[in-house]
Amino acid sequence: MHPAGIFPIGLVGCGTVGTGVVRILQDSADLLTAQTGCTITLPQVVVRDPTRPRDVDLSHSSVSTSLDAILADNSIRAVVHVVGGTAGPRNDIIRLLQSGKDVITANKALLCAHGDELFSLAQSLGRTISFEAAVAGGIPVISTVCTALTANRIVSIEAILNGTSNFILTRMLDRRQVYHDVLQEAQQLGYAEADPAMDVDGSDAAQKLAILTRLAFGTVVPFDRIARQGIQNIDLQDLLAAADLGYRIKLLAVARLNSARLELSVQPTLVRADRSIAMTSGAHNFLAIEGDAVGVLKLAGAGAGRMPTASAVVADLVDCITGRAACTFNALLRLQQRNPLPLHPTADIARRQYLRFNVADRPHVLADLAHVLGRHGISISSVRQDETEDSADGTGVARLVILTHRASEGRLQAADNEIDCLDSLRGPRIRMPIAD
């Protein structure tokens, strides 16, 4: 056992987040001691490459490539595990729990894929798993849902959960830049990975939404059951057209009760420009959580990055040391014992829509589109067409933006299939919901 007043921890992973954790432990040691009543030490660090330069001092730690050093150290009761992926981290956390250690993680993909298994194991062993940093970086949403809002039935969650996509959409509009140029800038600034697919196709936000849905509604939803659409096909003209109409386009993650069923989606969505979520800019995240008693609670801040994420990890560590983590984890387990909610069929979800088409600039094209929509019971609210140069030979391309009244997803999908067969289409088109 460790001497009184000393709390040794282990660290697995010392990359972007891991080095941030070490930085806080070192720079804020006096504050952390005051909050926990003990001195946090870091005797064991596990990394893939011990020779890699890091901008933190690890001279007082034993740095190795094997988890065995942490497992064998009985004085270590809590381990910060900040390694990406699923298979390796799953095995690591199982071994850590079985060795009697509490775990703090920021791995959303792991929890989305294996959360049930790991939570059950931790419960059976009397251990805890903390994961505040897994959903919204430095924003304390897990503790808010699991403890602060326990007097409420949560009615809805509407959120921006991916900072990379929000940065791209904000930059495109503010600087009048095209998608690929801004994506490259996001990669250079470290907001986007070399392979940005998980961020821009909505997968990252959907994983986070699945975790929130598990906590807020007591319902485990398979990742592939969440309707998902990315931002890759949005162009600058869509953002400008939306702005002219009084909207901003945001990659919106939504979980809400609809006739006692759960409606889930991650999609680029037109949001009124005067709403707080629409004004969330750059790489920031935003969550609006509606409870039946408290009303709408809004949380905003840095949802990613080294120090904001490390801040949430260290907060979980402090809770682990002080015993608060056990309270939160037990509350989480109780929340998951509720009867799961049925999912609202995607085909039945009705919303207004933004439709954008690039079409041949010739007579009857708009009439053809309107005829297809009308045949499927989709009513047009407004139409706008950018002015085009006169093209007597019919080779010109016109850009049409159509806003619809509320229509079900099933009707819209049926219309999509028929519209795809029209010979007047020129290039990709896009359809996005409009938030009411």
Secondary structure, DSSP 4 states (H G I P E B T S, - for coil): -PPTTEEEEEEE--SHHHHHHHHHHHHTHHHHHHHHSSEEEEEEEE-S-TTS--SS--TTSEEES-THHHHH-TT--EEEE---SSHHHHHHHHHHHHTT-EEEE--HHHHHHHHHHHHHHHHHHT--EE-THHHHTTS-HHHIIIIITTTS-EEEEEEE--HHHHHHHHHHHHHT--HHHHHHHHHHTTSS-SS-HHHHTSHHHHHHHHHHHHHHHS----GGGSEE--STT--HHHHHHHHHTTEEEEEEEEEEEETTEEEEEEEEEEEETTSTTTT--TTEEEEEEEETTTEEEEEEEE-SSHHHHHHHHHHHHHHHHHTHHHHHHHHHHHHTTSPPPPBPPGGG-EEEEEEEEEEESSTTHHHHHHHHHHHTT--EEEEEE------TTS--EEEEEEEE--EEHHHHHHHHHHHTT-TTB-S--EEEEE--
